[in-house]
């Protein structure tokens, strides 16, 4: 446009030039010269102008993209509020809650297994008692074995109680720990989430509708979570109190059972002590009487010059012949040869004797024709090597 104005000015000035100063051969055509100049313009100038236009267009496009990207960055920050804060709170609470529920389930399974093990012990004891009752024992022996089974059952129950109580207390400690985390951490995180929600409410006005919708959604979730925590706290407190009462009652019952068992054991011990003392007295009396019998046989044998006598031949084929040998000849015999006479030279037969004084048995080696071994037959030991 500027070039056009200059051309118009030049033409007007050209018309004012007196014609006398120009000859026909020297006429200067401005339009023709302008056209020539336009045709001779350099190509570099055109490329430069085009490059400037292209650069300007690219700058406008890049600037527009940058502005749009910055405008969308606010939405990213709004979404990050949900993912970084409330979602983290819900994930953490859910993880701790899952650990708490798992511990409670483990405790319930442990209690069920405890009951099953007790039932198994009682069932086994009942079977043992039934087996004892079918053996046809005397009343005294049967009662003694049944008492032993009951004592064993009480000891096994006590060991089982100690084992399960230790495991239950360990799980209760974990439950209390998770419950404390839920009560302390969740409330603090919820308060922090509420503060962030207040900051969120003051964000850019152009996103007001989205903020209201998200805020309502988060407020509902927070109120639900707070209500859930309060209910959980009340429920857990009641449940924990109930469990403590059950444990205390279990200990009271156990102590009562142990005291009763101690009293029962004391009574049984006193009764058994009396029976033992009675048996011991009878044994001492029997030993004293046996010693008197032994003294008698020893006196008779030494007075008659005999080594010993046959005492009993009942069931001799099965149990052997019971004999008495004067301790002066020894108290321990192993296949010792003995010759048996009845009177004088009345030969009855030959025996091999074995055993310890007080329980010496003999086996028949030789028996005279038509003769039988009888009680009070005389024994002479063959001491030949």
Helices and strands as residue ranges (DSSP letters): H 2-15, G 19-21, G 24-26, H 30-39, H 43-81, I 82-86, H 87-133, H 139-201, G 205-207, H 208-304, E 308-312, H 316-319, E 321-325, G 327-329, E 332-341, E 347-356, E 359-367, E 378-381
